[in-house]
Amino acid sequence: MSTFSGSTGCNAINGNLFSKGSKEIQFLNLTSETKKCSTAKKEEEFVKLLKTTTSYSIDNDKLWLSNQFGPTMVFKKAN
């Protein structure tokens, strides 16, 4: 298990990152700051999707996160 930290665009988040095998991943014990943000609804959705993530794939410099229902988020590699 590893730790991770990042930002939702308004609040800092961190937690544990657990990889169970090939392309299986979970974000555990997520915590975040509680600043009031104009994008609070989107931030809640982002954190919820991280909590339900079960797998990932990398294709054409993009990181795809998925849960039991399919892809949920895509991140593009920065230049």
C-alpha positions as CSV (number, residue, x, y, z in Angstrom):
1,M,0.0,0.0,0.0
2,S,1.2,3.5,-0.9
3,T,0.0,6.9,0.0
4,F,-1.2,9.6,-2.4
5,S,-2.0,13.3,-2.3
6,G,-3.5,15.7,-4.7
7,S,-6.0,18.4,-5.2
8,T,-9.6,18.5,-6.3
9,G,-9.1,22.0,-7.6
10,C,-10.2,23.6,-4.3
11,N,-9.3,21.2,-1.5
12,A,-6.3,19.0,-0.9
13,I,-7.0,15.3,-0.7
14,N,-4.9,12.4,0.4
15,G,-5.2,8.7,1.4
16,N,-3.9,5.3,0.6
17,L,-3.4,3.7,-2.8
18,F,-3.8,-0.1,-2.9
19,S,-2.9,-2.2,-6.0
20,K,-4.2,-5.7,-5.8
21,G,-2.8,-7.0,-9.1
22,S,-2.6,-6.2,-12.8
23,K,-4.6,-3.0,-13.4
24,E,-6.6,-3.3,-10.2
25,I,-6.5,-0.3,-7.9
26,Q,-8.3,1.2,-4.9
27,F,-8.2,4.6,-3.3
28,L,-8.7,4.1,0.5
29,N,-9.0,6.2,3.6
30,L,-9.6,9.4,1.5
31,T,-9.5,12.6,3.5
32,S,-9.9,16.2,2.2
33,E,-9.9,19.7,3.4
34,T,-13.3,21.3,4.0
35,K,-12.9,24.7,2.3
36,K,-16.1,26.0,0.8
37,C,-15.8,25.9,-2.9
38,S,-18.0,27.2,-5.8
39,T,-17.5,23.8,-7.4
40,A,-18.4,21.7,-4.3
41,K,-20.9,19.5,-6.2
42,K,-18.3,18.5,-8.8
43,E,-15.7,18.0,-6.0
44,E,-18.1,15.6,-4.2
45,E,-18.6,13.6,-7.4
46,F,-14.9,13.5,-8.1
47,V,-14.1,12.1,-4.6
48,K,-17.0,9.6,-4.8
49,L,-15.7,8.3,-8.1
50,L,-12.2,7.9,-6.6
51,K,-13.7,5.9,-3.7
52,T,-15.5,3.5,-6.1
53,T,-12.5,3.0,-8.5
54,T,-11.5,-0.6,-8.9
55,S,-9.3,-0.6,-12.0
56,Y,-7.2,1.5,-14.4
57,S,-5.7,1.4,-17.8
58,I,-3.2,3.6,-19.7
59,D,-3.7,4.2,-23.4
60,N,-2.2,7.0,-25.6
61,D,-0.9,9.0,-22.7
62,K,-4.2,8.9,-20.9
63,L,-5.0,7.3,-17.6
64,W,-8.5,5.7,-17.4
65,L,-10.1,5.0,-14.0
66,S,-13.0,2.6,-13.9
67,N,-15.4,1.1,-11.4
68,Q,-17.7,-1.9,-11.5
69,F,-19.9,-0.1,-14.1
70,G,-17.2,1.0,-16.5
71,P,-14.9,4.0,-17.1
72,T,-15.5,7.0,-14.8
73,M,-12.6,9.4,-15.4
74,V,-9.9,10.1,-17.9
75,F,-6.7,12.0,-17.1
76,K,-4.4,13.3,-19.9
77,K,-0.7,13.4,-19.5
78,A,0.6,17.0,-19.1
79,N,3.3,18.2,-21.4
